[in-house]
Each structure stands twice: as structure tokens, then as C-alpha cells.
Amino acid sequence: MSSAFELNGVTCRFGDLVAIDKVSLSIAEGEQVAFIGPSGSGKTTLIRLLNTTAVPSDGSLSVLGDIIADQSVESLRVLRSRVGTMPQHLGLVENLTAIQNVILGRGGQRTTLRSIRDLIIPSRSDTEKIHQLLRRVGIEEKLFTMVSKLSGGQKQRVAIARALFQEPEILLADEPVSAVDPARARDSVRLLTELSGELGFTLCVSLHHLELAKEFFPRLIGLRQGRVVFDGAPDSLKDRELESLYELTADEMMADA
């Protein structure tokens, strides 16, 4: 099976801060992986490395078979268009409609002039495609609704549709359910994993909710102080590993999650 990501001894520094420290791991195409760990453990930086908005200070990173250090500006732009990202705060434009926000998902694949035109007058094919996506995520009636009028859960689903409109081979989501209640969080994580299974894209999600990670993902990667301290199936994450990862007792961790 081909690799979506290959990291070999990757370190990422921001000044004196070592955010990712000598990380080596491989994620296969089509895998579903959750990144877990305490706040400040490096989960967001790892997501940024994988979508190439951050670059390794040391080590080697390959995305979909391409070594990042060898890419030109143009080839990096093309590579990024194959990787969808849901940022932690979703990155939606509040004073645009749902359909306009979804159209922005292909901004990196189109010229500036084409993108502006599509925002003002979406094509029939784009409108039909976006309507189908919003139907799949459960908010088809919000096609022309301003994002500022949507609930937190509905905004999440617009962000999912925007990422899917890009037709990515990989979807990265950084704490996608941090701003919603537990019931909606569970529905959103289930939707992401279902879509990954249906469409075949690689899914990597950072999660604070440990129980959601254990319920929906076959592989967990635990980070602490920028290092991988756990990589395996949920049922192999025992109390000892939890306490090492979070420096809390297992009971305290489950209460916090």
C-alpha cells in the first residue's frame, strides 16, 4: 500500500521552541488516524507539517510520495490542492453564504479571476455538486444561508463540505469538534470517518476527546512534548500509556475527556 505520509527523524522548531522532536512515522493511503495528547503536545504543528504550511527544521517529510524539500513553489501548490484541511477554528468567512464558503475549497486549484467569478455567479455544475455535498452532511437547506446565521454544528458541516469539494486524497482536521457539545461532536467525528470510508481518502484528525478517538479510529498516535509516545490500536492503549501520555491517572484522564 502506498504512503500518504512518511516522516523520518522530523524536527520542527520555532525559534528556541521544539514543537516536533525527531518524529518518524508512516501513514498509509486510506488510513484513519487520530492524533491524541495534552494541549501543547505538538498535534497542531504535526497537522501543519502534513499540509506543508510548516516545514521540517531537520529530517525528511514525504507527502503522497513527494519529498517536500525537493518541491518547487508551483509543485507545492499543486500538492497542497490534493490535501484538504479543516483548521481548528474552521476558517469560514462569516459574511459569505454556505455555497460561497464551499466554493473557496477549490481556490487553490483555480485562477484568482475564476475564483472571484465563481463566488459571484457559481456555475450550475458547482451549485449541483455543492448541493449534493451539503445534502450528504445534512444541511442541504442552508445552501444560500449566511454562515453567520448558522449554528456551531452547521458551520462544522459547511467546513466538511468545503474540504470535500476540493476532492482531496487526504483530509486533515485540527480539533474539529472543540467548539460543539458532546453529542454533536460524536456525530461530526462519525460523519468524517464514514466519508473517509465511502470516498477512500486518508483521514488524520487531532482530538482532545479521547473517548471519540478510541471509538472511531483504528489507529491512535499519542504525542507528548513533540514526541510520539504511543502508536497503535485503541485497545492497546492501557492505563500505563495513558498516564505517561497525559501525566494523569487513567480515571482523571477519562473525567477530563
N, C-alpha and C positions, 0 to 999 in steps of 0.2 A: 504494500500500500504506500502511495506517495505521501510525503510530509507536507503539511500546511506550514509548519514552523520547525526550524532546527536552531537551537541556541547552544553554543559551545563556549563555555567559560565567559559568558557575557556579564560585564560590569557596566553600570551606568551611574555616572557621578554628576552632581550639580554643585559646582564649587567643591567645598570640603565634604559635602554630604554624599555618602554612598547609598543610593536608593536601591540598586540591584547589585548583588555581590556574587560574582563568579557562578552564575546560574547556567546549568546545562540541562536541557530537556528537549524532547521531541513530541510534537503533536501531529497525529496523522490526519489526512484529509477526511472529513466526515465525522471526526470525533466530537463529543460533547464533554467539555471540561469546565469545572468551576474552580476559580482561584479563591481560596479562603485564607483568613488570617486577621490579626488585630489591625486597628487603624494605624497607618504609618508603616505597614509591613512591606510595602512595595507593590501592592496589587495594581494601583493605577499606573505606576511607572511601567510595569510589565505590559499592561494594555497599550500604553503609548509606544513602547518598543515594537510590539507586534503590529501596530498600524503605521509604523515608521514615522510618527511625529516626534519621537525621541530616537536618538541613535546611540549605539553602544560606545562607551569610552574604551573598552577593551573587549576582546573576544569576537566571535563571529555569529551573525544572525542571518538566516535564510528564510524568506517568505515565499511560499509556493515555488520552491526550487531556485529562487533568485537570491544570490548573496547581496545584501543591502549595500555593503561598502563598494560594490562594483557597479552600481546603477548610476546612470546619468539623471539629471533633473527630470527630463521627459519620461524616461523609463520608470522612475519612481512615481510620477504622476499616474502613469498607466497602471502600475502595480497597486497603488492605493485605491484605484477605481474598482479593483477586484475584492477589496476588503471593506465591508460595511462596519461602521462604528456607531454605537449608541453611547454618547458621553453621559457622565454621571447626572448632569442637570438637563439632559435631553437635547439641548441646543436648538429648540424650536423658536421660531420667530412669532411672537405673540400677536402682532398686528397683521399677520397673514392668515389665510384660511387653511384648513387641513390639506386641501388639494395642493395649494401653493407650497406648503411646507414639504409635502411628499415629493413634489417636482424637484425641490432643491437636492434631493438624494442623488440625482444624476448630474449635478452641477459640474463635477469633476470630469464628466465624460462628454460635455458639450461646450461649445464656444460661449463666450460671455454674451454675445448678441443673441444666440439661440436660447440661452437660459433666460434672458430678460423677456424675450418674446413668449416663451412658454409660460412664464409666470403671469403675463398679462392675458394671453389668449392660449390656454392649453389646447393641444391638438385633441382630436376625437379619440385617437388611439391611446394617448396618455390618460385622458379622462376615464376611458373604459377600464384601462389597466389599474388605475388608482382606485376606482370604484370597486373593482374585484378585490384588491388588497384590503381596503377598508371593510368590505364585507367579511373577508376571512378573519380579520382581527376583531370583528364585532361592532364596528361603528360606522357602517355604510351611510347612515342618515346624517353624519357630520361632515360630509364631503365639502360643503361650502360654508361651514361654520368657522368663525374666527377662533383661533387657538386660545385666545384669552378668555373665551366663553366656555372652554372645556374643563372638565374635572381632571384631577391628577391622573386617574386611571385612564381616561380617554386620551390625555396627552401622551402617556406612555405608548398607547396603541398607534397614535399618529407617528411617533418616533420609530416604532417597529415597522410600520408600513413604509416609511421613508427609507429605512435601511434596505427593506426587501425590494423596493422599486429600483434600487441600484443593481439588482440581480447579482449579489455578491457570492463569491465562492467561500468566503469566511465572514462570520458576523461576530464582532467583539462588543460586549456590553459591560460598561463600568458601573457597578452598583445600580442596576436598572430599576430596582424596586425600593430604593432607600426612602422615597417620599410618599409611599402609599401604605395603607393599613394591611395587616397580615393576610386577610382574605384576598384582597386584590393582588397582593404580592405573589401569592401562590398561583393565582390564575395567570398572571403575566409570565412567571417562570415556566409554568406548564405550556403556555402558548409558544414560547420561544423554543422549547425542546421539541414540541410537536412539529413546528415549522421546519426546524433543522432536520428532523426525520423525514418529513414529506419532500422537502426540496433538496436535501442532500448536502447542505452547506455545513462547514465546520463551525461549531459554536463554542466560544470561550467567554465566560461570564465571571466577573468578580462579585462576590456576595458576602454581605455581613451576616445574613440569615443562614446559620449553619444547618438548621434542620431542612431548609429548602434545598441547599446544596446536596445534602445526603439523600434526600428523597428523589431528586430529579436527575442527578448527574452520575454516570457510571465511573467517572474519574475525578478525583479531587487533588489539587495541588496546593499545599499549605505553605505560606510564606511567613517568615519572621525576620525582621531586620534585614530585608532584602535577599534572604537566602531561602532556598527550597528545603523545608524540614520534613515535608510529607509529600508523597506522590503515590497514590494508589486508589483502590476501590473504597467506597464509604464504609463497608463492613470491616475493613482492616484498620479503620481509624479508632483506636482504642483510647481508654481514659489516659494512659500514659502519653500518647501522642498529642491528645487534646491539651493536657496540662503543659506539655513542652511548647506547643504552638502558641497558646494564649497566656501561659503563666498564671492560669486559674485552675481551680479544681474542675472536674467534669461537671459537677452539679451547678457550680457558679456559672460556667460557660453556657450551659443549656438555659439557665434562667436569663442570662444576658441576651441570648439569641432570640 
